[in-house]
């Protein structure tokens, strides 16, 4: 898996990942994080995504057939999932299905989450999009499938003009 992040420094990039950071994050979150997510975080611990649009077979509040996720959060720092996920779930009323994974352009009304509702905290979570209606809609069976589905935003430049 290539690193899917924009180069350079950003408040969204955490410190180099260690086994201790992973252990503490999983304890804090109460889940086993996907191994494909951790493999990516060991390469770069979060950041701004280069391919940041996920195609959907449903309409979102923002577009006809996709949503945008600008940032994939890492672990063990102020903007990491282990630090902010529980607060975001509480603040925005997201469903209690798992862990907030990324930041969308609206930064609150919608989000992307790892969904453990079918597998339990030790299983491989699906990835869901949560829109303003707070209904989790599955967009990928796994984190790896989610990352493979992401495309550049230019693909959708003209999709919703005149909407």
C-alpha positions as protocol buffer text, in pm:
chain_id: "A"
residue {
  index: 1
  type: UNK
  ca { x: 0 y: 0 z: 0 }
}
residue {
  index: 2
  type: UNK
  ca { x: 149 y: 333 z: -103 }
}
residue {
  index: 3
  type: UNK
  ca { x: 121 y: 628 z: 134 }
}
residue {
  index: 4
  type: UNK
  ca { x: -201 y: 806 z: 33 }
}
residue {
  index: 5
  type: UNK
  ca { x: -123 y: 1136 z: 201 }
}
residue {
  index: 6
  type: UNK
  ca { x: -16 y: 1477 z: 79 }
}
residue {
  index: 7
  type: UNK
  ca { x: 352 y: 1540 z: 150 }
}
residue {
  index: 8
  type: UNK
  ca { x: 463 y: 1789 z: 412 }
}
residue {
  index: 9
  type: UNK
  ca { x: 385 y: 1872 z: 770 }
}
residue {
  index: 10
  type: UNK
  ca { x: 34 y: 1904 z: 905 }
}
residue {
  index: 11
  type: UNK
  ca { x: -140 y: 1904 z: 1243 }
}
residue {
  index: 12
  type: UNK
  ca { x: -309 y: 1585 z: 1116 }
}
residue {
  index: 13
  type: UNK
  ca { x: 19 y: 1392 z: 1112 }
}
residue {
  index: 14
  type: UNK
  ca { x: 112 y: 1230 z: 1440 }
}
residue {
  index: 15
  type: UNK
  ca { x: 440 y: 1102 z: 1576 }
}
residue {
  index: 16
  type: UNK
  ca { x: 593 y: 785 z: 1437 }
}
residue {
  index: 17
  type: UNK
  ca { x: 373 y: 498 z: 1549 }
}
residue {
  index: 18
  type: UNK
  ca { x: 501 y: 252 z: 1810 }
}
residue {
  index: 19
  type: UNK
  ca { x: 359 y: -69 z: 1953 }
}
residue {
  index: 20
  type: UNK
  ca { x: 300 y: 117 z: 2280 }
}
residue {
  index: 21
  type: UNK
  ca { x: 92 y: 389 z: 2109 }
}
residue {
  index: 22
  type: UNK
  ca { x: -115 y: 118 z: 1937 }
}
residue {
  index: 23
  type: UNK
  ca { x: -168 y: -72 z: 2264 }
}
residue {
  index: 24
  type: UNK
  ca { x: -279 y: 242 z: 2449 }
}
residue {
  index: 25
  type: UNK
  ca { x: -505 y: 352 z: 2163 }
}
residue {
  index: 26
  type: UNK
  ca { x: -677 y: 13 z: 2144 }
}
residue {
  index: 27
  type: UNK
  ca { x: -724 y: 14 z: 2522 }
}
residue {
  index: 28
  type: UNK
  ca { x: -870 y: 366 z: 2511 }
}
residue {
  index: 29
  type: UNK
  ca { x: -1101 y: 289 z: 2219 }
}
residue {
  index: 30
  type: UNK
  ca { x: -1194 y: -58 z: 2345 }
}
residue {
  index: 31
  type: UNK
  ca { x: -1148 y: -214 z: 1999 }
}
residue {
  index: 32
  type: UNK
  ca { x: -890 y: -399 z: 1792 }
}
residue {
  index: 33
  type: UNK
  ca { x: -793 y: -164 z: 1511 }
}
residue {
  index: 34
  type: UNK
  ca { x: -775 y: -307 z: 1158 }
}
residue {
  index: 35
  type: UNK
  ca { x: -428 y: -439 z: 1076 }
}
residue {
  index: 36
  type: UNK
  ca { x: -438 y: -267 z: 735 }
}
residue {
  index: 37
  type: UNK
  ca { x: -508 y: 67 z: 910 }
}
residue {
  index: 38
  type: UNK
  ca { x: -218 y: 10 z: 1150 }
}
residue {
  index: 39
  type: UNK
  ca { x: 16 y: -89 z: 864 }
}
residue {
  index: 40
  type: UNK
  ca { x: -61 y: 244 z: 697 }
}
residue {
  index: 41
  type: UNK
  ca { x: -21 y: 438 z: 1023 }
}
residue {
  index: 42
  type: UNK
  ca { x: 323 y: 282 z: 1073 }
}
residue {
  index: 43
  type: UNK
  ca { x: 419 y: 433 z: 736 }
}
residue {
  index: 44
  type: UNK
  ca { x: 264 y: 774 z: 818 }
}
residue {
  index: 45
  type: UNK
  ca { x: 54 y: 838 z: 1125 }
}
residue {
  index: 46
  type: UNK
  ca { x: -245 y: 1021 z: 974 }
}
residue {
  index: 47
  type: UNK
  ca { x: -265 y: 1306 z: 730 }
}
residue {
  index: 48
  type: UNK
  ca { x: -445 y: 1482 z: 447 }
}
residue {
  index: 49
  type: UNK
  ca { x: -558 y: 1235 z: 181 }
}
residue {
  index: 50
  type: UNK
  ca { x: -462 y: 1279 z: -184 }
}
residue {
  index: 51
  type: UNK
  ca { x: -754 y: 1066 z: -306 }
}
residue {
  index: 52
  type: UNK
  ca { x: -1033 y: 1198 z: -90 }
}
residue {
  index: 53
  type: UNK
  ca { x: -1366 y: 1099 z: -246 }
}
residue {
  index: 54
  type: UNK
  ca { x: -1551 y: 777 z: -183 }
}
residue {
  index: 55
  type: UNK
  ca { x: -1810 y: 670 z: -441 }
}
residue {
  index: 56
  type: UNK
  ca { x: -2147 y: 563 z: -300 }
}
residue {
  index: 57
  type: UNK
  ca { x: -2460 y: 403 z: -435 }
}
residue {
  index: 58
  type: UNK
  ca { x: -2668 y: 650 z: -232 }
}
residue {
  index: 59
  type: UNK
  ca { x: -2715 y: 1025 z: -225 }
}
residue {
  index: 60
  type: UNK
  ca { x: -2553 y: 1217 z: 59 }
}
residue {
  index: 61
  type: UNK
  ca { x: -2646 y: 1559 z: 192 }
}
residue {
  index: 62
  type: UNK
  ca { x: -2355 y: 1693 z: -9 }
}
residue {
  index: 63
  type: UNK
  ca { x: -2352 y: 1502 z: -338 }
}
residue {
  index: 64
  type: UNK
  ca { x: -2538 y: 1261 z: -562 }
}
residue {
  index: 65
  type: UNK
  ca { x: -2303 y: 965 z: -548 }
}
residue {
  index: 66
  type: UNK
  ca { x: -2005 y: 1021 z: -322 }
}
residue {
  index: 67
  type: UNK
  ca { x: -1872 y: 1186 z: -9 }
}
residue {
  index: 68
  type: UNK
  ca { x: -1543 y: 1355 z: 59 }
}
residue {
  index: 69
  type: UNK
  ca { x: -1309 y: 1275 z: 346 }
}
residue {
  index: 70
  type: UNK
  ca { x: -1014 y: 1511 z: 362 }
}
residue {
  index: 71
  type: UNK
  ca { x: -822 y: 1370 z: 658 }
}
residue {
  index: 72
  type: UNK
  ca { x: -750 y: 1023 z: 786 }
}
residue {
  index: 73
  type: UNK
  ca { x: -673 y: 1050 z: 1156 }
}
residue {
  index: 74
  type: UNK
  ca { x: -386 y: 862 z: 1316 }
}
residue {
  index: 75
  type: UNK
  ca { x: -309 y: 762 z: 1675 }
}
residue {
  index: 76
  type: UNK
  ca { x: -142 y: 903 z: 1984 }
}
residue {
  index: 77
  type: UNK
  ca { x: -162 y: 1279 z: 1934 }
}
residue {
  index: 78
  type: UNK
  ca { x: -405 y: 1569 z: 1987 }
}
residue {
  index: 79
  type: UNK
  ca { x: -598 y: 1501 z: 1663 }
}
residue {
  index: 80
  type: UNK
  ca { x: -571 y: 1122 z: 1680 }
}
residue {
  index: 81
  type: UNK
  ca { x: -872 y: 891 z: 1681 }
}
residue {
  index: 82
  type: UNK
  ca { x: -791 y: 770 z: 2031 }
}
residue {
  index: 83
  type: UNK
  ca { x: -800 y: 1129 z: 2156 }
}
residue {
  index: 84
  type: UNK
  ca { x: -1102 y: 1274 z: 1972 }
}
residue {
  index: 85
  type: UNK
  ca { x: -1333 y: 991 z: 1859 }
}
residue {
  index: 86
  type: UNK
  ca { x: -1539 y: 958 z: 2178 }
}
residue {
  index: 87
  type: UNK
  ca { x: -1578 y: 1336 z: 2206 }
}
residue {
  index: 88
  type: UNK
  ca { x: -1688 y: 1367 z: 1842 }
}
residue {
  index: 89
  type: UNK
  ca { x: -1943 y: 1086 z: 1883 }
}
residue {
  index: 90
  type: UNK
  ca { x: -2086 y: 1259 z: 2188 }
}
residue {
  index: 91
  type: UNK
  ca { x: -2072 y: 1614 z: 2049 }
}
residue {
  index: 92
  type: UNK
  ca { x: -2226 y: 1534 z: 1711 }
}
residue {
  index: 93
  type: UNK
  ca { x: -2461 y: 1253 z: 1814 }
}
residue {
  index: 94
  type: UNK
  ca { x: -2299 y: 996 z: 1587 }
}
residue {
  index: 95
  type: UNK
  ca { x: -2422 y: 639 z: 1629 }
}
residue {
  index: 96
  type: UNK
  ca { x: -2238 y: 425 z: 1885 }
}
residue {
  index: 97
  type: UNK
  ca { x: -2101 y: 180 z: 1627 }
}
residue {
  index: 98
  type: UNK
  ca { x: -1729 y: 229 z: 1666 }
}
residue {
  index: 99
  type: UNK
  ca { x: -1459 y: 484 z: 1598 }
}
residue {
  index: 100
  type: UNK
  ca { x: -1453 y: 811 z: 1403 }
}
residue {
  index: 101
  type: UNK
  ca { x: -1189 y: 762 z: 1134 }
}
residue {
  index: 102
  type: UNK
  ca { x: -1174 y: 1076 z: 925 }
}
residue {
  index: 103
  type: UNK
  ca { x: -1265 y: 1440 z: 883 }
}
residue {
  index: 104
  type: UNK
  ca { x: -1498 y: 1555 z: 607 }
}
residue {
  index: 105
  type: UNK
  ca { x: -1504 y: 1909 z: 462 }
}
residue {
  index: 106
  type: UNK
  ca { x: -1802 y: 1999 z: 681 }
}
residue {
  index: 107
  type: UNK
  ca { x: -1615 y: 1868 z: 989 }
}
residue {
  index: 108
  type: UNK
  ca { x: -1910 y: 1761 z: 1199 }
}
residue {
  index: 109
  type: UNK
  ca { x: -2244 y: 1718 z: 1028 }
}
residue {
  index: 110
  type: UNK
  ca { x: -2111 y: 1403 z: 859 }
}
residue {
  index: 111
  type: UNK
  ca { x: -1824 y: 1163 z: 920 }
}
residue {
  index: 112
  type: UNK
  ca { x: -1661 y: 831 z: 837 }
}
residue {
  index: 113
  type: UNK
  ca { x: -1638 y: 559 z: 1100 }
}
residue {
  index: 114
  type: UNK
  ca { x: -1502 y: 212 z: 1163 }
}
residue {
  index: 115
  type: UNK
  ca { x: -1819 y: 13 z: 1240 }
}
residue {
  index: 116
  type: UNK
  ca { x: -1787 y: -277 z: 1484 }
}
residue {
  index: 117
  type: UNK
  ca { x: -2161 y: -334 z: 1525 }
}
residue {
  index: 118
  type: UNK
  ca { x: -2159 y: -664 z: 1332 }
}
residue {
  index: 119
  type: UNK
  ca { x: -1822 y: -801 z: 1441 }
}
residue {
  index: 120
  type: UNK
  ca { x: -1776 y: -682 z: 1797 }
}
residue {
  index: 121
  type: UNK
  ca { x: -1471 y: -497 z: 1926 }
}
residue {
  index: 122
  type: UNK
  ca { x: -1226 y: -772 z: 1830 }
}
residue {
  index: 123
  type: UNK
  ca { x: -1347 y: -820 z: 1474 }
}
residue {
  index: 124
  type: UNK
  ca { x: -1268 y: -660 z: 1140 }
}
residue {
  index: 125
  type: UNK
  ca { x: -1487 y: -348 z: 1120 }
}
residue {
  index: 126
  type: UNK
  ca { x: -1669 y: -227 z: 814 }
}
residue {
  index: 127
  type: UNK
  ca { x: -1634 y: 138 z: 712 }
}
residue {
  index: 128
  type: UNK
  ca { x: -1951 y: 347 z: 721 }
}
residue {
  index: 129
  type: UNK
  ca { x: -2049 y: 697 z: 621 }
}
residue {
  index: 130
  type: UNK
  ca { x: -2269 y: 882 z: 870 }
}
residue {
  index: 131
  type: UNK
  ca { x: -2468 y: 1168 z: 719 }
}
residue {
  index: 132
  type: UNK
  ca { x: -2678 y: 1434 z: 889 }
}
residue {
  index: 133
  type: UNK
  ca { x: -2954 y: 1176 z: 950 }
}
residue {
  index: 134
  type: UNK
  ca { x: -2709 y: 979 z: 1169 }
}
residue {
  index: 135
  type: UNK
  ca { x: -2776 y: 652 z: 986 }
}
residue {
  index: 136
  type: UNK
  ca { x: -2454 y: 457 z: 928 }
}
residue {
  index: 137
  type: UNK
  ca { x: -2434 y: 346 z: 564 }
}
residue {
  index: 138
  type: UNK
  ca { x: -2170 y: 89 z: 481 }
}
residue {
  index: 139
  type: UNK
  ca { x: -1929 y: 196 z: 210 }
}
residue {
  index: 140
  type: UNK
  ca { x: -1670 y: -82 z: 247 }
}
residue {
  index: 141
  type: UNK
  ca { x: -1637 y: -425 z: 406 }
}
residue {
  index: 142
  type: UNK
  ca { x: -1296 y: -332 z: 546 }
}
residue {
  index: 143
  type: UNK
  ca { x: -1053 y: -45 z: 588 }
}
residue {
  index: 144
  type: UNK
  ca { x: -839 y: -183 z: 306 }
}
residue {
  index: 145
  type: UNK
  ca { x: -1141 y: -190 z: 72 }
}
residue {
  index: 146
  type: UNK
  ca { x: -1229 y: 167 z: 174 }
}
residue {
  index: 147
  type: UNK
  ca { x: -882 y: 296 z: 94 }
}
residue {
  index: 148
  type: UNK
  ca { x: -883 y: 118 z: -243 }
}
residue {
  index: 149
  type: UNK
  ca { x: -1216 y: 282 z: -333 }
}
residue {
  index: 150
  type: UNK
  ca { x: -1098 y: 641 z: -280 }
}
residue {
  index: 151
  type: UNK
  ca { x: -1060 y: 855 z: -591 }
}
residue {
  index: 152
  type: UNK
  ca { x: -937 y: 1213 z: -653 }
}
residue {
  index: 153
  type: UNK
  ca { x: -1193 y: 1490 z: -601 }
}
residue {
  index: 154
  type: UNK
  ca { x: -1146 y: 1597 z: -965 }
}
residue {
  index: 155
  type: UNK
  ca { x: -1355 y: 1295 z: -1065 }
}
residue {
  index: 156
  type: UNK
  ca { x: -1659 y: 1476 z: -923 }
}
residue {
  index: 157
  type: UNK
  ca { x: -1581 y: 1839 z: -1015 }
}
residue {
  index: 158
  type: UNK
  ca { x: -1896 y: 1886 z: -1226 }
}
residue {
  index: 159
  type: UNK
  ca { x: -2130 y: 1634 z: -1062 }
}
residue {
  index: 160
  type: UNK
  ca { x: -2350 y: 1869 z: -862 }
}
residue {
  index: 161
  type: UNK
  ca { x: -2326 y: 2194 z: -1052 }
}
residue {
  index: 162
  type: UNK
  ca { x: -2665 y: 2359 z: -1073 }
}
residue {
  index: 163
  type: UNK
  ca { x: -2803 y: 2147 z: -792 }
}
